[in-house]
Amino acid sequence: MGPGAQEVEIASNKAVARNIRLMALCDDLARGIESAANTKTTRMRQIQVLAIALALINFVYIVFKFLRRLNASDQVAEAARRETEDILKSVTEGLLLVRADGKVGGQFSASVPRLFMRQVRAGDDFRELLDNMLSPDRAGEARSYLELMFDPKVKPALLGQLDPLRDVQVVPPLASRDSAKFLSFQMTQVREGGAVKELLVTVFDVTHKVLLERELAATQEAARSDVEDLIRVLGHEPVLLQDFLVGARARLADLNQSMREAGRRPGAFLELVQEAARLVHSIKGEGAALSLMAVSRQRT
């Protein structure tokens, strides 16, 4: 209960020794913990670097794959664009798109300016082009028809008989040397979401067809008239018809002979022309009396 100075000194020395040992152990523990922490930090950094490297490699792979697909898509798009250009350059019919505002689209066939006989640019008003090409009445009908075609409730099949742009005559510009053409416009609705987005206009040059139809109609009319004339001729007396033919043949033979001899007599041309006119009018008058309309219709 009452330690002496020697015992206190021994206890103090022992406590100091134990404290030094504890401090050494704490120092060793701290160094061990620091070493483990450094090891874990180094390993974590390595894992992070590896993860970043893998992510970078994955990113490069994704970008490379995306670029390959993009390049392939660009090649497909370029091939499609070239094919479209080849089609638009080689097609003989006119192909163009007309937007809802009446403007011409950016893509149209190379034959459109040739068919329209005037310059056509992207963004031109299609209605104004028709105004310049067609007669005023037909141009007004064309404007109304375009408005109907842009109505989503209207079916183009129902407007086929009302199409004012079928076999229409196109007037060339005043300064142009081109002759008038006959064009036929066929319009197809391009729908998107139930609305008419654009009109696909196909233009055909039907000049040759229209001229052939007119020539055929004229030939048929002439044939019908000839048949009617023949029927009327058969209704006359054969003697009168024979006398007319013999007399006309003789007078025409005399006229031919006079024409052969006209060059030998100076100043005889005017007399010959007057005589020929009287003779032809006489033959036409007799032909009209006999209902020979094919003879009376002949021009002198």
PyMOL commands that set and color helices and strands:
alter all, ss='L'
color gray80, all
select helices_A, chain A and resi 5-90+111-116+126-133+136-149+156-162+207-234+238-264+269-289+293-296
alter helices_A, ss='H'
color red, helices_A
select strands_A, chain A and resi 94-99+104-108+168-170+181-192+195-205
alter strands_A, ss='S'
color yellow, strands_A
deselect
rebuild
show_as cartoon
